[in-house]
Amino acid sequence: MQDFDARTPTRAHETAVDCLHAGVEAVLPERVVSESVSLDGDVLSIADSTYDLSAYDRILVVGGGKAGDGVADALEGVLGDRIDAGVVVTPNPGDGDRIDRLPGDHPVPSERGVESTRRLVDLVSDLGERTLVLVAVTGGASAVLPAPANGISLSDLRETTDQLLASGAEIHDLNAVRKHLSTLKGGGLARLASPATVVGLVLSDVVGNDLGVIASGPTAPDETTYDDALDVLDRFDLDVPKSVRTRLARGSAGDVPETPTTGDSVFDRVENHVLADTFTALDAARDVATDRGYDSVILSSRVRGEAREAAKTHVAVAEEVLATGNPLDAPAVILSGGECTVTVRGDGSGGPNLEFCLAAAPELPADAVLASIDSDGKDGGTDVAGAIVDSSSVSARDAHAALAKNDALPTLRDADALVDTGPTGTNVNDLRVLVVDPSE
């Protein structure tokens, strides 16, 4: 993993960046899998479950997302030549001994992703009961693993995805639509692989770890319907391609089969294990803060909503710490995670973490430092992870002007406030560190 590149003029800045670094390292797939998966003879242990490999004639590894390559590396390290074949699709594919690493793209699905996913679909189709399928289910797989349903072109899927991302729709709404435009999402992979035994190794990038939402739930029951997908389009007033509305309307009328839901027999031999999530990262960050002598607390791993509004809450927490000693006495570190969104009204460059920091900076108390990054190393459509700010970083006037255009990136770059990590090879959503230290 690359080092974090950020300006750290004070101890508070250093602490914030080191907390973020520790959080990302704690959820790197190689580390997570090595701590959760082991092999003893024919007994494969995954979290609290065991699988007798002598009961299977074939072991396959499939899946994808931003951490897919790392999960594949780790599984090859544990299982070696006991893996018979595999296909993992990821934005930055490496090389594997037993598992093919194929390219896909995020956040908008690509033609090469469609071709790679087709290879995966071919591998998991027509399996028998004596096959064990290990599935890497990691953040970003919704876009990286596109398998457009009949009648839906890749361009239709791209346009719909673009509109949903720009609308400010949260991940639950986004995936309700995508699952009903795909043959793989919404339990589709489980349906294809049935009656094989399917085991999901999940790195969650979803608030609340809803298995039906992480990577659009390829191995989980889908509780959403075609009607729900249509409701999302209507609520956000989206002008999607005709083919999309036609398919969703046909599904609503019962002319297209619904995605499999709880109780469907395709899940009789399916088990999912959440091996890491946002809280895993925050817990590691808290250890760093404690080791440095700060009182620390995880405010929440489930912060969501408009980024610039959530930023005001974190400013208020810093003010409260200094004014009343609640929820902690200073010096203190307050940690949070989750997934904020941005409603795009301008044509600038930025992302949720950059807008979060830009909105907070001019309102922060003088004794506070705030850092916020996307754990995958790319905030929104940018190539930076996020930013680290204090009250002197940006004036209120400049911040408001940039926010009005959704143009946080150049303003924070001019302030030398960016945090650059490069792709981290993992994703558990946004991580934030608020350091309140009057001694600085």
C-alpha positions in Angstrom: 0.0 0.0 0.0 1.2 3.5 -0.8 2.0 6.0 1.8 -0.4 8.8 2.6 0.7 12.1 1.0 -0.6 15.0 3.1 0.6 18.2 4.7 0.9 17.7 8.4 2.3 20.8 10.0 1.2 20.0 13.6 0.9 17.0 15.9 -2.9 17.1 15.4 -2.5 16.9 11.6 -0.1 14.0 12.0 -2.5 12.2 14.3 -5.4 12.6 11.9 -3.5 11.2 9.0 -1.9 8.3 11.0 -5.4 7.3 12.2 -6.7 7.2 8.6 -3.6 5.2 7.5 -4.2 2.7 10.3 -7.8 2.4 9.4 -7.1 1.6 5.8 -4.4 -0.9 6.6 -6.8 -2.7 9.0 -9.2 -3.5 6.1 -6.7 -4.5 3.4 -8.0 -7.7 2.0 -4.8 -9.7 2.5 -4.8 -8.9 6.2 -8.6 -9.4 6.6 -8.6 -12.8 4.9 -5.5 -14.0 6.6 -7.1 -13.3 10.0 -10.4 -14.9 9.1 -9.6 -17.8 6.7 -7.4 -20.9 7.4 -6.9 -24.4 6.2 -6.2 -27.4 8.4 -6.0 -30.6 6.4 -9.4 -30.8 4.6 -11.1 -28.4 6.9 -11.5 -24.8 5.6 -12.4 -22.3 8.4 -14.0 -19.0 7.4 -15.0 -16.8 10.4 -17.0 -19.1 12.6 -17.9 -21.7 10.0 -16.0 -24.7 8.7 -16.2 -26.5 5.3 -15.0 -30.1 4.7 -13.2 -29.9 1.4 -13.4 -33.6 0.9 -17.1 -33.2 0.2 -16.3 -31.2 -3.0 -14.9 -32.2 -6.3 -14.1 -28.6 -7.4 -13.3 -25.3 -5.7 -13.9 -22.1 -7.6 -13.1 -18.5 -6.6 -15.1 -15.7 -8.3 -16.3 -12.2 -7.5 -14.7 -8.7 -7.7 -14.8 -5.1 -6.6 -12.0 -2.8 -5.5 -10.7 -5.4 -3.0 -11.2 -8.4 -5.2 -7.6 -8.7 -6.3 -6.4 -8.8 -2.7 -9.0 -11.3 -1.7 -7.9 -13.5 -4.6 -4.2 -13.2 -3.5 -5.1 -14.2 0.0 -7.2 -17.2 -1.0 -4.4 -18.4 -3.3 -2.1 -18.1 -0.3 -4.4 -20.3 1.9 -5.7 -22.8 -0.6 -3.0 -22.9 -3.3 -3.5 -25.6 -5.9 -6.7 -26.8 -4.3 -8.3 -24.0 -6.2 -9.4 -25.4 -9.6 -10.3 -22.2 -11.3 -11.4 -18.7 -10.7 -12.4 -15.3 -12.2 -12.1 -12.1 -10.2 -12.9 -8.7 -11.8 -11.3 -5.6 -10.4 -10.3 -2.1 -11.6 -6.6 -2.8 -11.2 -6.1 -6.5 -11.9 -2.8 -8.2 -10.9 -1.5 -11.6 -11.7 -2.6 -14.8 -10.1 -1.5 -18.5 -10.1 -5.0 -20.1 -10.0 -7.4 -17.3 -10.3 -7.8 -15.2 -13.5 -7.7 -11.4 -12.7 -9.8 -9.5 -15.2 -10.4 -5.8 -15.7 -13.6 -3.8 -14.9 -14.3 -0.1 -14.2 -15.8 2.0 -11.5 -18.0 4.0 -10.9 -19.4 3.7 -14.4 -19.5 0.1 -15.9 -17.5 -0.5 -19.1 -17.4 -2.8 -22.1 -14.3 -4.6 -20.7 -16.2 -5.1 -17.5 -19.1 -6.7 -19.4 -16.6 -9.0 -21.2 -14.9 -9.9 -17.9 -18.2 -10.6 -16.1 -19.3 -12.8 -19.0 -16.3 -15.0 -18.2 -17.3 -15.2 -14.6 -20.9 -16.1 -15.5 -19.7 -18.9 -17.8 -17.7 -20.3 -14.9 -20.5 -20.5 -12.4 -23.2 -21.7 -14.7 -24.3 -25.4 -14.7 -22.6 -26.4 -11.4 -23.3 -29.4 -9.3 -23.7 -30.0 -5.6 -20.1 -31.1 -5.2 -18.7 -27.7 -6.2 -17.7 -25.1 -3.6 -17.8 -21.5 -4.9 -15.9 -18.9 -2.8 -17.1 -15.4 -3.8 -15.2 -12.2 -3.1 -18.0 -9.6 -2.5 -16.3 -6.2 -2.1 -17.2 -2.5 -2.6 -17.3 -1.3 -6.1 -18.5 -4.7 -7.6 -21.8 -3.2 -8.6 -20.1 -1.3 -11.4 -17.0 -3.5 -11.9 -19.2 -6.6 -12.5 -21.8 -5.4 -15.0 -24.1 -8.1 -16.5 -26.8 -6.2 -18.3 -30.2 -8.0 -18.4 -31.8 -8.9 -21.7 -32.8 -5.8 -23.6 -30.5 -3.5 -21.6 -27.4 -2.2 -23.4 -24.2 -1.1 -21.7 -24.8 2.4 -22.8 -28.3 2.3 -21.2 -26.8 1.0 -18.0 -24.1 3.7 -18.0 -26.6 6.5 -18.6 -28.8 5.3 -15.8 -25.9 4.9 -13.4 -24.6 8.4 -14.2 -28.0 9.9 -13.5 -28.4 8.0 -10.2 -24.9 9.1 -9.1 -25.6 12.8 -10.0 -29.0 12.8 -8.3 -27.6 12.3 -4.8 -29.4 9.0 -4.4 -28.1 6.8 -1.6 -26.7 3.4 -2.2 -29.9 1.5 -1.3 -31.8 3.4 -4.0 -29.0 3.1 -6.5 -28.8 -0.7 -6.1 -32.6 -1.2 -6.1 -32.4 0.0 -9.7 -29.2 -1.8 -10.7 -30.3 -5.1 -9.3 -33.3 -5.2 -11.6 -31.2 -4.4 -14.7 -28.7 -7.2 -14.2 -28.5 -11.0 -14.3 -25.8 -11.1 -11.6 -26.9 -8.7 -8.9 -29.8 -9.2 -6.4 -29.0 -12.8 -5.8 -28.3 -13.5 -9.4 -24.9 -15.1 -8.8 -26.4 -17.4 -6.2 -29.2 -18.4 -8.7 -26.6 -19.1 -11.4 -24.4 -21.2 -9.2 -27.2 -23.2 -7.5 -27.1 -26.1 -6.4 -23.4 -25.5 -5.6 -22.3 -24.4 -2.1 -21.7 -20.7 -2.3 -19.7 -18.8 0.4 -19.5 -15.0 0.3 -16.4 -13.4 1.7 -17.7 -9.9 2.2 -15.8 -6.6 2.8 -18.6 -4.2 3.4 -18.8 -0.6 2.1 -22.4 -0.2 3.0 -23.8 1.5 6.1 -25.4 -1.2 8.3 -23.8 -4.1 6.3 -26.9 -5.0 4.4 -25.9 -8.0 2.4 -28.5 -7.2 -0.2 -26.8 -3.9 -0.9 -23.1 -4.6 -0.7 -22.0 -5.0 -4.3 -25.7 -5.1 -5.1 -26.1 -8.4 -3.3 -25.0 -11.1 -5.8 -25.1 -13.8 -3.1 -27.9 -12.4 -1.0 -31.7 -12.4 -1.1 -33.2 -9.2 -2.7 -35.9 -7.6 -0.7 -36.4 -4.9 -3.3 -38.8 -5.2 -6.3 -39.3 -3.8 -9.8 -41.9 -1.4 -8.2 -39.2 -0.1 -5.8 -36.8 0.5 -8.7 -39.5 2.4 -10.6 -40.2 4.5 -7.4 -36.5 5.5 -7.3 -36.7 6.8 -10.9 -39.8 8.7 -10.1 -38.6 10.2 -6.8 -35.5 11.6 -8.3 -37.3 12.5 -11.6 -34.8 10.7 -13.8 -35.1 10.7 -17.5 -33.6 7.2 -18.1 -33.4 5.3 -21.4 -36.7 3.9 -22.7 -35.3 0.3 -22.4 -34.8 0.8 -18.7 -38.3 1.9 -17.9 -39.7 -0.8 -20.3 -37.9 -3.6 -18.5 -38.8 -2.3 -15.0 -42.5 -1.9 -16.1 -42.5 -5.4 -17.5 -41.1 -6.7 -14.3 -43.7 -4.8 -12.3 -46.4 -6.4 -14.4 -45.0 -9.9 -13.8 -43.7 -10.4 -17.3 -40.1 -10.7 -16.1 -39.1 -12.9 -13.2 -38.4 -11.1 -9.9 -35.0 -11.3 -8.3 -34.8 -14.2 -5.7 -35.9 -13.2 -2.2 -35.7 -14.7 1.3 -36.9 -18.3 1.3 -36.0 -19.0 -2.3 -34.3 -22.4 -2.7 -31.3 -20.9 -4.4 -30.1 -19.8 -1.0 -30.3 -23.2 0.6 -26.6 -23.7 0.2 -25.4 -20.1 0.5 -23.6 -18.5 3.4 -22.1 -15.0 3.7 -19.5 -13.8 6.1 -18.8 -10.1 6.7 -15.1 -10.1 7.3 -14.5 -6.3 7.6 -16.4 -3.1 7.5 -16.2 0.6 8.4 -16.1 -0.2 12.1 -13.1 -2.4 11.6 -11.2 0.5 10.2 -12.4 3.0 12.9 -11.5 0.6 15.7 -7.9 0.4 14.4 -7.8 4.2 14.1 -9.1 4.6 17.6 -6.1 2.4 18.8 -3.7 4.9 17.2 -5.4 7.8 18.9 -5.3 6.1 22.3 -1.7 5.2 21.9 -0.9 8.9 21.3 -2.6 9.9 24.5 -5.9 11.2 23.2 -9.3 10.4 24.6 -11.1 8.9 21.7 -14.6 7.8 20.6 -16.2 6.4 17.6 -19.1 8.8 17.0 -20.8 6.6 14.5 -19.8 4.3 11.6 -23.1 5.1 9.9 -23.0 8.8 9.0 -24.9 9.5 5.8 -26.7 12.3 4.0 -25.5 15.3 2.2 -21.8 15.8 2.8 -21.8 19.5 3.5 -24.7 19.1 6.0 -22.9 16.2 7.8 -19.9 18.5 8.1 -21.8 21.0 10.2 -22.5 18.3 12.8 -18.8 17.5 13.1 -18.0 21.1 13.6 -20.7 21.2 16.3 -19.0 18.2 18.0 -15.7 20.0 18.0 -17.3 23.1 19.5 -19.0 21.0 22.2 -15.7 19.3 23.2 -14.1 22.6 23.8 -17.1 24.3 25.5 -18.3 21.5 27.8 -16.0 18.5 27.6 -18.7 16.4 25.9 -18.6 13.7 24.6 -14.9 13.8 25.6 -12.4 16.2 27.3 -9.8 17.7 25.0 -7.3 16.7 23.7 -9.7 14.3 22.0 -10.1 12.3 18.7 -13.6 11.8 17.4 -13.9 9.2 14.6 -16.8 8.5 12.2 -17.5 6.6 9.0 -20.3 5.9 6.6 -21.2 7.2 3.2 -22.2 10.8 2.5 -23.5 11.9 -0.8 -23.3 15.0 -3.0 -26.2 16.4 -5.0 -24.5 17.7 -8.1 -25.7 21.2 -9.2 -22.4 22.5 -10.7 -19.8 21.2 -13.1 -16.8 21.3 -10.9 -14.5 18.6 -9.6 -14.9 17.0 -6.2 -16.5 14.3 -4.1 -18.3 13.7 -0.8 -15.1 13.8 1.4 -13.8 16.9 -0.3 -17.1 18.7 0.0 -17.3 17.6 3.7 -13.9 19.1 4.4 -14.5 22.3 2.4 -17.8 22.9 4.1 -16.3 22.4 7.6 -13.0 24.3 7.2 -14.1 27.9 7.7 -16.4 27.0 10.6 -13.9 24.8 12.6 -12.7 26.1 15.9 -9.0 27.1 16.0 -8.1 24.1 18.0 -9.5 21.5 15.6 -8.2 19.5 12.6 -10.6 17.5 10.4 -9.6 14.8 7.9 -11.9 12.8 5.7 -11.1 10.3 3.0 -12.7 7.6 0.9 -11.0 4.4 2.0 -10.5 3.3 -1.6 -8.2 6.2 -2.3 -10.5 8.0 -4.8 -13.1 10.4 -3.6 -16.0 10.6 -6.1 -14.6 11.0 -9.6 -11.3 12.4 -8.4 -7.9 10.8 -8.1 -7.4 11.9 -4.5 -8.6 10.2 -1.3 -9.9 13.3 0.4 -8.6 16.2 2.5 -7.3 17.5 5.8 -8.3 21.0 7.0 -8.2 23.4 9.9 -9.8 26.8 10.4 -7.1 28.6 8.4 -7.3 26.3 5.3 -10.0 28.1 3.3 -12.0 31.3 3.8 -15.7 31.2 4.1 -16.1 33.2 0.9 -13.9 30.8 -1.1 -15.5 27.8 0.4 -19.1 28.9 -0.4 -18.1 29.9 -4.0 -16.6 26.5 -4.6 -19.4 24.5 -3.0 -21.9 26.4 -5.2 -20.2 24.9 -8.2 -19.4 21.5 -6.7 -15.7 22.5 -7.3 -14.0 21.5 -4.0 -10.9 19.8 -5.5 -9.1 22.9 -6.9 -9.9 25.0 -3.9 -8.5 22.4 -1.5 -5.5 21.8 -3.8 -4.7 25.5 -3.6 -4.9 25.2 0.1 -2.4 22.3 0.1 -5.1 20.3 2.0 -5.4 17.2 -0.2 -4.8 13.7 1.0 -3.4 11.5 -1.8 -3.0 7.7 -1.3 -3.4 6.3 -4.8 -5.8 3.3 -5.1 -5.6 1.4 -1.8 -7.0 -1.9 -2.9 -9.8 -1.9 -0.5 -13.1 -0.1 0.2 -15.2 0.3 3.4 -16.5 3.7 2.6 -15.6 7.1 4.2 -13.4 7.5 7.2 -13.2 10.7 9.2 -11.0 11.9 12.0 -11.6 15.0 14.1 -8.8 16.0 16.4 -9.5 18.6 19.0 -6.3 19.7 20.8 -6.0 23.1 22.5 -2.3 22.4 23.2 -1.4 22.8 19.6 
